[in-house]
Amino acid sequence: MMSTSPLTTGKSYLLRLEHDGGLIEQITEFCKDKGIRLGRVEAIGAVKTARIGYYNQTTREYQFAQLDQPMEILKLAGNVSLKDGTPMVHAHITLADEEGKAWGGHLAPGTVVFACECLVQELNGDELNRAFDEQTGLPLWKN
Ligand code: ZN
């Protein structure tokens, strides 16, 4: 197990994301604009369509599902750290369809916002860098 040194809470921002814009794309752009290199993210709202990933641990590749239906964002939870020196948002999402049934997974680019209220909270402390991890095939925190 690895951990950072204790972190302190930095500035928090509430964002209203743009209708028809990309969900993770807008959050990432905001972090880059504000220079947020470490943080946490959460959001609620609704999407027009979604693209979610499932990491196949055998093939070590993401499998993506395209969900072309309006859905509620029950919860988006994620973090911000560095990959190749730039802020990367890693987020997972739980969505509900018209019947209240849940879908979920790794939030991928291409998920389109209907409306979204998002909290971005900056954390202060040592930088956290992602690098390729042999055991999993994923870009995990190394430092
Ligand atoms: Zn993920």
Backbone and ligand atoms as CSV (ligand in chain L), in Angstrom:
chain,resi,resn,atom,element,x,y,z
A,1,MET,N,N,0.834,-1.189,0.000
A,1,MET,CA,C,0.000,0.000,0.000
A,1,MET,C,C,0.872,1.242,0.000
A,2,MET,N,N,0.438,2.224,-0.711
A,2,MET,CA,C,1.126,3.515,-0.663
A,2,MET,C,C,0.124,4.591,-0.278
A,3,SER,N,N,0.621,5.636,0.326
A,3,SER,CA,C,-0.269,6.761,0.615
A,3,SER,C,C,0.527,8.049,0.500
A,4,THR,N,N,-0.198,9.115,0.335
A,4,THR,CA,C,0.444,10.424,0.340
A,4,THR,C,C,0.737,10.803,1.783
A,5,SER,N,N,1.501,11.844,1.949
A,5,SER,CA,C,1.570,12.500,3.252
A,5,SER,C,C,0.191,13.127,3.479
A,6,PRO,N,N,-0.118,13.507,4.711
A,6,PRO,CA,C,-1.448,14.102,4.943
A,6,PRO,C,C,-1.703,15.306,4.032
A,7,LEU,N,N,-2.908,15.367,3.509
A,7,LEU,CA,C,-3.289,16.455,2.603
A,7,LEU,C,C,-4.183,17.433,3.343
A,8,THR,N,N,-4.154,18.663,2.905
A,8,THR,CA,C,-5.100,19.633,3.450
A,8,THR,C,C,-6.056,20.063,2.350
A,9,THR,N,N,-7.206,20.521,2.782
A,9,THR,CA,C,-8.238,20.916,1.834
A,9,THR,C,C,-7.943,22.306,1.293
A,10,GLY,N,N,-7.941,22.406,-0.020
A,10,GLY,CA,C,-7.742,23.700,-0.656
A,10,GLY,C,C,-9.074,24.327,-1.023
A,11,LYS,N,N,-9.059,25.097,-2.080
A,11,LYS,CA,C,-10.281,25.772,-2.510
A,11,LYS,C,C,-11.280,24.782,-3.097
A,12,SER,N,N,-12.559,25.085,-2.900
A,12,SER,CA,C,-13.621,24.277,-3.504
A,12,SER,C,C,-14.377,25.130,-4.511
A,13,TYR,N,N,-14.846,24.492,-5.543
A,13,TYR,CA,C,-15.608,25.184,-6.584
A,13,TYR,C,C,-16.865,24.381,-6.895
A,14,LEU,N,N,-17.958,25.103,-7.081
A,14,LEU,CA,C,-19.170,24.473,-7.619
A,14,LEU,C,C,-19.312,24.935,-9.053
A,15,LEU,N,N,-19.541,23.979,-9.948
A,15,LEU,CA,C,-19.633,24.303,-11.366
A,15,LEU,C,C,-20.983,23.877,-11.909
A,16,ARG,N,N,-21.504,24.672,-12.788
A,16,ARG,CA,C,-22.647,24.234,-13.588
A,16,ARG,C,C,-22.093,23.960,-14.972
A,17,LEU,N,N,-22.120,22.707,-15.369
A,17,LEU,CA,C,-21.510,22.334,-16.651
A,17,LEU,C,C,-22.428,22.706,-17.813
A,18,GLU,N,N,-21.807,22.846,-18.972
A,18,GLU,CA,C,-22.533,23.269,-20.173
A,18,GLU,C,C,-23.368,22.133,-20.755
A,19,HIS,N,N,-24.608,22.477,-21.074
A,19,HIS,CA,C,-25.498,21.570,-21.801
A,19,HIS,C,C,-24.839,21.178,-23.126
A,20,ASP,N,N,-24.900,19.907,-23.444
A,20,ASP,CA,C,-24.324,19.363,-24.687
A,20,ASP,C,C,-22.799,19.239,-24.675
A,21,GLY,N,N,-22.174,19.634,-23.577
A,21,GLY,CA,C,-20.723,19.489,-23.498
A,21,GLY,C,C,-20.349,18.117,-22.947
A,22,GLY,N,N,-19.085,17.774,-23.085
A,22,GLY,CA,C,-18.590,16.510,-22.554
A,22,GLY,C,C,-18.473,16.593,-21.037
A,23,LEU,N,N,-18.857,15.533,-20.356
A,23,LEU,CA,C,-18.863,15.553,-18.885
A,23,LEU,C,C,-17.440,15.557,-18.323
A,24,ILE,N,N,-16.674,14.537,-18.597
A,24,ILE,CA,C,-15.326,14.501,-18.025
A,24,ILE,C,C,-14.421,15.536,-18.710
A,25,GLU,N,N,-14.725,15.841,-19.953
A,25,GLU,CA,C,-13.938,16.836,-20.691
A,25,GLU,C,C,-14.019,18.206,-20.011
A,26,GLN,N,N,-15.244,18.607,-19.605
A,26,GLN,CA,C,-15.406,19.930,-18.978
A,26,GLN,C,C,-14.739,19.995,-17.607
A,27,ILE,N,N,-14.834,18.902,-16.857
A,27,ILE,CA,C,-14.208,18.896,-15.521
A,27,ILE,C,C,-12.689,18.960,-15.662
A,28,THR,N,N,-12.173,18.215,-16.615
A,28,THR,CA,C,-10.723,18.210,-16.860
A,28,THR,C,C,-10.243,19.599,-17.293
A,29,GLU,N,N,-10.995,20.214,-18.178
A,29,GLU,CA,C,-10.630,21.548,-18.664
A,29,GLU,C,C,-10.613,22.547,-17.504
A,30,PHE,N,N,-11.605,22.451,-16.625
A,30,PHE,CA,C,-11.657,23.348,-15.473
A,30,PHE,C,C,-10.411,23.167,-14.599
A,31,CYS,N,N,-10.051,21.919,-14.325
A,31,CYS,CA,C,-8.873,21.654,-13.479
A,31,CYS,C,C,-7.608,22.203,-14.129
A,32,LYS,N,N,-7.496,22.028,-15.425
A,32,LYS,CA,C,-6.317,22.557,-16.127
A,32,LYS,C,C,-6.299,24.078,-16.065
A,33,ASP,N,N,-7.452,24.704,-16.285
A,33,ASP,CA,C,-7.544,26.170,-16.238
A,33,ASP,C,C,-7.149,26.721,-14.872
A,34,LYS,N,N,-7.592,26.046,-13.818
A,34,LYS,CA,C,-7.342,26.522,-12.453
A,34,LYS,C,C,-6.024,26.010,-11.890
A,35,GLY,N,N,-5.350,25.172,-12.635
A,35,GLY,CA,C,-4.097,24.613,-12.148
A,35,GLY,C,C,-4.285,23.646,-10.983
A,36,ILE,N,N,-5.417,22.943,-10.979
A,36,ILE,CA,C,-5.687,21.972,-9.911
A,36,ILE,C,C,-5.001,20.655,-10.276
A,37,ARG,N,N,-3.980,20.298,-9.497
A,37,ARG,CA,C,-3.158,19.138,-9.803
A,37,ARG,C,C,-3.448,17.956,-8.894
A,38,LEU,N,N,-4.217,18.232,-7.835
A,38,LEU,CA,C,-4.579,17.205,-6.866
A,38,LEU,C,C,-5.940,17.599,-6.310
A,39,GLY,N,N,-6.877,16.639,-6.260
A,39,GLY,CA,C,-8.183,17.020,-5.752
A,39,GLY,C,C,-9.191,15.902,-5.810
A,40,ARG,N,N,-10.400,16.269,-5.464
A,40,ARG,CA,C,-11.503,15.324,-5.552
A,40,ARG,C,C,-12.663,15.978,-6.277
A,41,VAL,N,N,-13.509,15.126,-6.862
A,41,VAL,CA,C,-14.596,15.596,-7.705
A,41,VAL,C,C,-15.852,14.813,-7.367
A,42,GLU,N,N,-16.979,15.500,-7.309
A,42,GLU,CA,C,-18.248,14.775,-7.269
A,42,GLU,C,C,-19.295,15.567,-8.016
A,43,ALA,N,N,-20.332,14.881,-8.474
A,43,ALA,CA,C,-21.352,15.572,-9.253
A,43,ALA,C,C,-22.665,14.804,-9.247
A,44,ILE,N,N,-23.732,15.563,-9.479
A,44,ILE,CA,C,-25.052,14.992,-9.753
A,44,ILE,C,C,-25.623,15.732,-10.950
A,45,GLY,N,N,-26.675,15.184,-11.545
A,45,GLY,CA,C,-27.271,15.840,-12.695
A,45,GLY,C,C,-27.896,14.828,-13.630
A,46,ALA,N,N,-27.760,15.102,-14.910
A,46,ALA,CA,C,-28.339,14.207,-15.912
A,46,ALA,C,C,-27.502,14.249,-17.183
A,47,VAL,N,N,-27.501,13.140,-17.897
A,47,VAL,CA,C,-26.783,13.066,-19.170
A,47,VAL,C,C,-27.762,12.723,-20.298
A,48,LYS,N,N,-27.378,13.117,-21.516
A,48,LYS,CA,C,-28.177,12.772,-22.693
A,48,LYS,C,C,-27.790,11.395,-23.208
A,49,THR,N,N,-26.482,11.154,-23.183
A,49,THR,CA,C,-25.946,9.843,-23.562
A,49,THR,C,C,-24.710,9.623,-22.705
A,50,ALA,N,N,-24.316,8.384,-22.589
A,50,ALA,CA,C,-23.152,8.098,-21.752
A,50,ALA,C,C,-22.253,7.062,-22.401
A,51,ARG,N,N,-20.988,7.150,-22.041
A,51,ARG,CA,C,-20.013,6.151,-22.471
A,51,ARG,C,C,-19.247,5.743,-21.219
A,52,ILE,N,N,-19.400,4.490,-20.859
A,52,ILE,CA,C,-18.762,4.009,-19.635
A,52,ILE,C,C,-17.885,2.800,-19.925
A,53,GLY,N,N,-16.839,2.697,-19.150
A,53,GLY,CA,C,-15.866,1.635,-19.365
A,53,GLY,C,C,-15.880,0.590,-18.269
A,54,TYR,N,N,-15.467,-0.594,-18.668
A,54,TYR,CA,C,-15.260,-1.705,-17.736
A,54,TYR,C,C,-13.882,-2.258,-18.060
A,55,TYR,N,N,-13.021,-2.315,-17.063
A,55,TYR,CA,C,-11.662,-2.792,-17.319
A,55,TYR,C,C,-11.639,-4.310,-17.219
A,56,ASN,N,N,-11.372,-4.940,-18.339
A,56,ASN,CA,C,-11.284,-6.395,-18.374
A,56,ASN,C,C,-9.921,-6.806,-17.827
A,57,GLN,N,N,-9.924,-7.440,-16.681
A,57,GLN,CA,C,-8.674,-7.751,-15.982
A,57,GLN,C,C,-7.886,-8.858,-16.664
A,58,THR,N,N,-8.552,-9.635,-17.521
A,58,THR,CA,C,-7.874,-10.706,-18.245
A,58,THR,C,C,-7.172,-10.168,-19.490
A,59,THR,N,N,-7.921,-9.421,-20.293
A,59,THR,CA,C,-7.320,-8.866,-21.517
A,59,THR,C,C,-6.537,-7.594,-21.221
A,60,ARG,N,N,-6.759,-7.034,-20.038
A,60,ARG,CA,C,-6.129,-5.782,-19.622
A,60,ARG,C,C,-6.448,-4.643,-20.588
A,61,GLU,N,N,-7.724,-4.655,-21.018
A,61,GLU,CA,C,-8.187,-3.559,-21.865
A,61,GLU,C,C,-9.561,-3.095,-21.393
A,62,TYR,N,N,-9.840,-1.817,-21.607
A,62,TYR,CA,C,-11.170,-1.309,-21.309
A,62,TYR,C,C,-12.148,-1.754,-22.382
A,63,GLN,N,N,-13.326,-2.154,-21.929
A,63,GLN,CA,C,-14.450,-2.412,-22.836
A,63,GLN,C,C,-15.438,-1.272,-22.581
A,64,PHE,N,N,-15.875,-0.643,-23.646
A,64,PHE,CA,C,-16.739,0.520,-23.485
A,64,PHE,C,C,-18.175,0.213,-23.896
A,65,ALA,N,N,-19.109,0.761,-23.133
A,65,ALA,CA,C,-20.526,0.635,-23.475
A,65,ALA,C,C,-21.052,2.031,-23.783
A,66,GLN,N,N,-21.748,2.144,-24.901
A,66,GLN,CA,C,-22.377,3.401,-25.291
A,66,GLN,C,C,-23.849,3.307,-24.903
A,67,LEU,N,N,-24.299,4.200,-24.041
A,67,LEU,CA,C,-25.691,4.174,-23.575
A,67,LEU,C,C,-26.408,5.380,-24.175
A,68,ASP,N,N,-27.171,5.128,-25.217
A,68,ASP,CA,C,-27.833,6.237,-25.921
A,68,ASP,C,C,-29.231,6.462,-25.384
A,69,GLN,N,N,-29.299,6.920,-24.151
A,69,GLN,CA,C,-30.591,7.249,-23.540
A,69,GLN,C,C,-30.356,8.289,-22.442
A,70,PRO,N,N,-31.359,9.153,-22.216
A,70,PRO,CA,C,-31.235,10.120,-21.126
A,70,PRO,C,C,-31.226,9.398,-19.785
A,71,MET,N,N,-30.338,9.811,-18.912
A,71,MET,CA,C,-30.239,9.178,-17.597
A,71,MET,C,C,-29.875,10.208,-16.538
A,72,GLU,N,N,-30.249,9.883,-15.311
A,72,GLU,CA,C,-29.866,10.698,-14.160
A,72,GLU,C,C,-28.455,10.318,-13.722
A,73,ILE,N,N,-27.691,11.317,-13.325
A,73,ILE,CA,C,-26.418,11.030,-12.659
A,73,ILE,C,C,-26.727,10.886,-11.179
A,74,LEU,N,N,-26.667,9.667,-10.677
A,74,LEU,CA,C,-26.907,9.465,-9.239
A,74,LEU,C,C,-25.695,9.907,-8.454
A,75,LYS,N,N,-24.526,9.588,-9.000
A,75,LYS,CA,C,-23.290,9.998,-8.329
A,75,LYS,C,C,-22.121,9.859,-9.292
A,76,LEU,N,N,-21.360,10.913,-9.361
A,76,LEU,CA,C,-20.053,10.856,-9.993
A,76,LEU,C,C,-19.051,11.072,-8.879
A,77,ALA,N,N,-18.079,10.198,-8.777
A,77,ALA,CA,C,-17.038,10.347,-7.757
A,77,ALA,C,C,-15.694,10.169,-8.440
A,78,GLY,N,N,-14.765,11.058,-8.109
A,78,GLY,CA,C,-13.476,10.932,-8.763
A,78,GLY,C,C,-12.393,11.710,-8.070
A,79,ASN,N,N,-11.226,11.648,-8.684
A,79,ASN,CA,C,-10.080,12.369,-8.123
A,79,ASN,C,C,-9.286,13.011,-9.249
A,80,VAL,N,N,-8.413,13.894,-8.845
A,80,VAL,CA,C,-7.530,14.584,-9.790
A,80,VAL,C,C,-6.094,14.316,-9.352
A,81,SER,N,N,-5.290,13.858,-10.290
A,81,SER,CA,C,-3.858,13.704,-10.028
A,81,SER,C,C,-3.145,13.969,-11.352
A,82,LEU,N,N,-1.867,13.698,-11.396
A,82,LEU,CA,C,-1.111,14.040,-12.598
A,82,LEU,C,C,-0.798,12.810,-13.436
A,83,LYS,N,N,-0.941,12.982,-14.734
A,83,LYS,CA,C,-0.455,11.968,-15.672
A,83,LYS,C,C,0.330,12.718,-16.741
A,84,ASP,N,N,1.539,12.306,-16.945
A,84,ASP,CA,C,2.427,13.005,-17.883
A,84,ASP,C,C,2.510,14.500,-17.545
A,85,GLY,N,N,2.475,14.800,-16.255
A,85,GLY,CA,C,2.656,16.182,-15.811
A,85,GLY,C,C,1.444,17.073,-15.915
A,86,THR,N,N,0.320,16.534,-16.402
A,86,THR,CA,C,-0.872,17.372,-16.504
A,86,THR,C,C,-2.024,16.757,-15.709
A,87,PRO,N,N,-2.958,17.609,-15.231
A,87,PRO,CA,C,-4.065,17.101,-14.421
A,87,PRO,C,C,-4.918,16.090,-15.190
A,88,MET,N,N,-5.177,14.977,-14.530
A,88,MET,CA,C,-6.057,13.958,-15.097
A,88,MET,C,C,-7.169,13.670,-14.105
A,89,VAL,N,N,-8.399,13.726,-14.584
A,89,VAL,CA,C,-9.550,13.401,-13.746
A,89,VAL,C,C,-9.900,11.934,-13.971
A,90,HIS,N,N,-9.913,11.174,-12.892
A,90,HIS,CA,C,-10.361,9.783,-12.941
A,90,HIS,C,C,-11.675,9.721,-12.198
A,91,ALA,N,N,-12.732,9.342,-12.888
A,91,ALA,CA,C,-14.052,9.363,-12.269
A,91,ALA,C,C,-14.850,8.115,-12.620
A,92,HIS,N,N,-15.655,7.692,-11.670
A,92,HIS,CA,C,-16.629,6.634,-11.909
A,92,HIS,C,C,-18.012,7.231,-11.723
A,93,ILE,N,N,-18.998,6.596,-12.382
A,93,ILE,CA,C,-20.326,7.199,-12.386
A,93,ILE,C,C,-21.399,6.130,-12.228
A,94,THR,N,N,-22.416,6.489,-11.479
A,94,THR,CA,C,-23.622,5.662,-11.405
A,94,THR,C,C,-24.757,6.451,-12.023
A,95,LEU,N,N,-25.440,5.826,-12.976
A,95,LEU,CA,C,-26.515,6.469,-13.722
A,95,LEU,C,C,-27.803,5.684,-13.522
A,96,ALA,N,N,-28.945,6.377,-13.611
A,96,ALA,CA,C,-30.228,5.674,-13.520
A,96,ALA,C,C,-31.038,5.920,-14.775
A,97,ASP,N,N,-31.638,4.856,-15.304
A,97,ASP,CA,C,-32.490,5.006,-16.481
A,97,ASP,C,C,-33.917,5.363,-16.051
A,98,GLU,N,N,-34.814,5.385,-17.037
A,98,GLU,CA,C,-36.199,5.810,-16.807
A,98,GLU,C,C,-36.893,4.972,-15.734
A,99,GLU,N,N,-36.481,3.737,-15.609
A,99,GLU,CA,C,-37.114,2.848,-14.621
A,99,GLU,C,C,-36.382,2.863,-13.278
A,100,GLY,N,N,-35.370,3.701,-13.186
A,100,GLY,CA,C,-34.621,3.767,-11.932
A,100,GLY,C,C,-33.572,2.690,-11.811
A,101,LYS,N,N,-33.362,1.989,-12.901
A,101,LYS,CA,C,-32.328,0.951,-12.872
A,101,LYS,C,C,-30.963,1.579,-13.083
A,102,ALA,N,N,-29.988,1.035,-12.412
A,102,ALA,CA,C,-28.665,1.648,-12.422
A,102,ALA,C,C,-27.717,1.038,-13.441
A,103,TRP,N,N,-26.920,1.910,-14.006
A,103,TRP,CA,C,-25.799,1.554,-14.862
A,103,TRP,C,C,-24.590,2.209,-14.226
A,104,GLY,N,N,-23.450,1.699,-14.523
A,104,GLY,CA,C,-22.299,2.393,-13.967
A,104,GLY,C,C,-20.992,1.889,-14.508
A,105,GLY,N,N,-19.965,2.667,-14.239
A,105,GLY,CA,C,-18.634,2.271,-14.656
A,105,GLY,C,C,-17.667,3.440,-14.647
A,106,HIS,N,N,-16.566,3.196,-15.319
A,106,HIS,CA,C,-15.488,4.178,-15.463
A,106,HIS,C,C,-15.969,5.219,-16.474
A,107,LEU,N,N,-15.988,6.461,-16.043
A,107,LEU,CA,C,-16.511,7.523,-16.917
A,107,LEU,C,C,-15.537,7.809,-18.048
A,108,ALA,N,N,-16.028,7.645,-19.269
A,108,ALA,CA,C,-15.181,7.845,-20.447
A,108,ALA,C,C,-15.565,9.132,-21.175
A,109,PRO,N,N,-14.626,9.685,-21.925
A,109,PRO,CA,C,-14.950,10.818,-22.787
A,109,PRO,C,C,-16.083,10.424,-23.742
A,110,GLY,N,N,-16.929,11.393,-24.085
A,110,GLY,CA,C,-18.037,11.106,-24.978
A,110,GLY,C,C,-19.374,11.025,-24.251
A,111,THR,N,N,-19.360,11.230,-22.945
A,111,THR,CA,C,-20.604,11.312,-22.166
A,111,THR,C,C,-21.098,12.755,-22.240
A,112,VAL,N,N,-22.341,12.932,-22.697
A,112,VAL,CA,C,-22.861,14.262,-23.011
A,112,VAL,C,C,-23.791,14.769,-21.903
A,113,VAL,N,N,-23.485,15.964,-21.415
A,113,VAL,CA,C,-24.232,16.572,-20.305
A,113,VAL,C,C,-25.599,17.087,-20.755
A,114,PHE,N,N,-26.615,16.782,-19.967
A,114,PHE,CA,C,-27.902,17.465,-20.094
A,114,PHE,C,C,-27.897,18.630,-19.104
A,115,ALA,N,N,-27.615,18.319,-17.848
A,115,ALA,CA,C,-27.408,19.326,-16.805
A,115,ALA,C,C,-26.534,18.676,-15.745
A,116,CYS,N,N,-25.640,19.450,-15.179
A,116,CYS,CA,C,-24.767,18.830,-14.178
A,116,CYS,C,C,-24.230,19.853,-13.190
A,117,GLU,N,N,-24.362,19.519,-11.933
A,117,GLU,CA,C,-23.825,20.320,-10.835
A,117,GLU,C,C,-22.664,19.560,-10.232
A,118,CYS,N,N,-21.509,20.197,-10.264
A,118,CYS,CA,C,-20.271,19.494,-9.952
A,118,CYS,C,C,-19.491,20.234,-8.868
A,119,LEU,N,N,-18.922,19.464,-7.962
A,119,LEU,CA,C,-18.027,20.009,-6.935
A,119,LEU,C,C,-16.606,19.581,-7.258
A,120,VAL,N,N,-15.716,20.536,-7.340
A,120,VAL,CA,C,-14.292,20.240,-7.485
A,120,VAL,C,C,-13.596,20.805,-6.259
A,121,GLN,N,N,-12.900,19.957,-5.558
A,121,GLN,CA,C,-12.207,20.384,-4.343
A,121,GLN,C,C,-10.709,20.146,-4.515
A,122,GLU,N,N,-9.972,21.220,-4.404
A,122,GLU,CA,C,-8.520,21.121,-4.524
A,122,GLU,C,C,-7.937,20.567,-3.228
A,123,LEU,N,N,-6.922,19.737,-3.349
A,123,LEU,CA,C,-6.209,19.237,-2.173
A,123,LEU,C,C,-4.769,19.706,-2.261
A,124,ASN,N,N,-4.211,20.069,-1.132
A,124,ASN,CA,C,-2.834,20.541,-1.096
A,124,ASN,C,C,-1.938,19.500,-0.443
A,125,GLY,N,N,-0.820,19.265,-1.080
A,125,GLY,CA,C,0.126,18.280,-0.572
A,125,GLY,C,C,1.050,17.853,-1.690
A,126,ASP,N,N,1.739,16.749,-1.461
A,126,ASP,CA,C,2.676,16.270,-2.474
A,126,ASP,C,C,1.936,15.853,-3.740
A,127,GLU,N,N,2.561,16.100,-4.878
A,127,GLU,CA,C,1.969,15.692,-6.143
A,127,GLU,C,C,1.860,14.178,-6.219
A,128,LEU,N,N,0.877,13.740,-6.960
A,128,LEU,CA,C,0.655,12.326,-7.158
A,128,LEU,C,C,0.691,12.088,-8.667
A,129,ASN,N,N,1.625,11.247,-9.084
A,129,ASN,CA,C,1.825,11.008,-10.517
A,129,ASN,C,C,1.409,9.598,-10.905
A,130,ARG,N,N,0.744,9.502,-12.051
A,130,ARG,CA,C,0.362,8.188,-12.568
A,130,ARG,C,C,1.456,7.656,-13.485
A,131,ALA,N,N,1.685,6.346,-13.374
A,131,ALA,CA,C,2.630,5.693,-14.272
A,131,ALA,C,C,2.144,4.274,-14.521
A,132,PHE,N,N,2.572,3.704,-15.623
A,132,PHE,CA,C,2.141,2.359,-15.995
A,132,PHE,C,C,2.498,1.362,-14.901
A,133,ASP,N,N,1.505,0.563,-14.518
A,133,ASP,CA,C,1.693,-0.454,-13.484
A,133,ASP,C,C,1.681,-1.846,-14.129
A,134,GLU,N,N,2.793,-2.565,-13.970
A,134,GLU,CA,C,2.954,-3.876,-14.605
A,134,GLU,C,C,1.891,-4.884,-14.164
A,135,GLN,N,N,1.568,-4.877,-12.874
A,135,GLN,CA,C,0.653,-5.883,-12.326
A,135,GLN,C,C,-0.751,-5.786,-12.899
A,136,THR,N,N,-1.185,-4.574,-13.163
A,136,THR,CA,C,-2.579,-4.368,-13.572
A,136,THR,C,C,-2.728,-3.879,-15.010
A,137,GLY,N,N,-1.673,-3.307,-15.553
A,137,GLY,CA,C,-1.761,-2.713,-16.883
A,137,GLY,C,C,-2.390,-1.330,-16.862
A,138,LEU,N,N,-2.595,-0.804,-15.661
A,138,LEU,CA,C,-3.268,0.495,-15.513
A,138,LEU,C,C,-2.267,1.596,-15.159
A,139,PRO,N,N,-2.624,2.838,-15.466
A,139,PRO,CA,C,-1.790,3.965,-15.031
A,139,PRO,C,C,-2.114,4.314,-13.576
A,140,LEU,N,N,-1.376,3.747,-12.651
A,140,LEU,CA,C,-1.669,3.933,-11.230
A,140,LEU,C,C,-0.721,4.949,-10.592
A,141,TRP,N,N,-1.079,5.364,-9.381
A,141,TRP,CA,C,-0.251,6.308,-8.634
A,141,TRP,C,C,1.079,5.663,-8.295
A,142,LYS,N,N,2.139,6.347,-8.574
A,142,LYS,CA,C,3.471,5.804,-8.308
A,142,LYS,C,C,4.240,6.613,-7.270
A,143,ASN,N,N,4.546,7.819,-7.645
A,143,ASN,CA,C,5.414,8.672,-6.818
A,143,ASN,C,C,6.618,7.911,-6.267
L,1,ZN,ZN,ZN,-11.653,3.915,-13.489
